[in-house]
Amino acid sequence: MYEIYSVDHSLYCAKLRLTLRTKGLEWRDLAPPADYLSLVPTGNLPALVDGDLTLTDSEAIAEYLEEKHPAPAMLPTGLIPRAKCRELSRFHDTRLEPALRLLFANVSPATRVASEVQAAHAEITKRLSALSTLLDQSPLPRDRLWLCDCGLIVTLEWLALMETHTVLPPLHWSDTVRTYCAQMETLPQVAQELEFYRPHMREWMEGKLG
Ligand SMILES: N[C@@H](CCC(=O)N[C@@H](CS)C(=O)NCC(=O)O)C(=O)O
């Protein structure tokens, strides 16, 4: 049984749960204590605790779990598909999610800055367009979940929620991205995670919107 330091609305914790669910692993959530930094120097959530090991960074954790529990595989076979899968993971963590993150401080009307929302919208639009091309070129079959899908699913879900609550102007969702989201949601572990996570997303959002 793994232990995970997490908070319910955290995007990267949802990303990790998608990997845990896919691999059929059991975990117990721990609330980060007041002295969290003394346990986890990066201060990041999630952190995985496995015996004496405490590990942060969702991608490092995902690759650790992939190596420790190789079945079902969440990295494809073959040098190039594996590299392309990692490329998409890094694109999510370093480009798409940071563009979404620009919005979080702007959800509450009390702290919303129109110029920041506009800048975030431009950045998200650029990254969604790149995602669409990356998905068009991806060699990975969509009938199962790969490591690179875990973050994308959660971030796309947040973007849709931001749009629904008109935190930002409408986004351009290409057919490729729409189809990708629909295909992902047909996977049982994705449906299960979204059923768990969506109420926490909405609760956070409604708390900020007042
Ligand atoms: N690159 C990190 C990002 C994780 C991250 O930013 N998590 C947020 C919660 S979703 C967090 O820890 N925020 C508090 C902080 O950065 O101190 C990962 O992949 O785990």
The ligand as an SDF file (V2000), in Angstrom:
LIG
                    3D

 20 19  0  0  0  0  0  0  0  0999 V2000
    6.2600   19.3980  -11.6260 N   0  0  0  0  0  0  0  0  0  0  0  0
    5.5550   19.0380  -10.4150 C   0  0  0  0  0  0  0  0  0  0  0  0
    4.4540   20.0590  -10.1940 C   0  0  0  0  0  0  0  0  0  0  0  0
    3.6130   19.7200   -8.9940 C   0  0  0  0  0  0  0  0  0  0  0  0
    2.8610   20.9300   -8.4870 C   0  0  0  0  0  0  0  0  0  0  0  0
    3.1050   22.0630   -8.8740 O   0  0  0  0  0  0  0  0  0  0  0  0
    1.9470   20.6470   -7.5840 N   0  0  0  0  0  0  0  0  0  0  0  0
    1.2050   21.7150   -6.9620 C   0  0  0  0  0  0  0  0  0  0  0  0
   -0.1300   21.1800   -6.5320 C   0  0  0  0  0  0  0  0  0  0  0  0
   -1.0740   20.6790   -7.9510 S   0  0  0  0  0  0  0  0  0  0  0  0
    1.9950   22.1700   -5.7570 C   0  0  0  0  0  0  0  0  0  0  0  0
    2.7490   21.3950   -5.1890 O   0  0  0  0  0  0  0  0  0  0  0  0
    1.8630   23.4220   -5.3630 N   0  0  0  0  0  0  0  0  0  0  0  0
    2.5350   23.9400   -4.2020 C   0  0  0  0  0  0  0  0  0  0  0  0
    3.9650   24.3220   -4.4720 C   0  0  0  0  0  0  0  0  0  0  0  0
    4.4190   24.3260   -5.6320 O   0  0  0  0  0  0  0  0  0  0  0  0
    4.6510   24.6420   -3.4940 O   0  0  0  0  0  0  0  0  0  0  0  0
    4.9960   17.6420  -10.5520 C   0  0  0  0  0  0  0  0  0  0  0  0
    4.9160   17.1560  -11.6840 O   0  0  0  0  0  0  0  0  0  0  0  0
    4.7170   16.9940   -9.5440 O   0  0  0  0  0  0  0  0  0  0  0  0
  1  2  1  0
  2  3  1  0
  2 18  1  0
  3  4  1  0
  4  5  1  0
  5  6  2  0
  5  7  1  0
  7  8  1  0
  8  9  1  0
  8 11  1  0
  9 10  1  0
 11 12  2  0
 11 13  1  0
 13 14  1  0
 14 15  1  0
 15 16  2  0
 15 17  1  0
 18 19  2  0
 18 20  1  0
M  END
$$$$
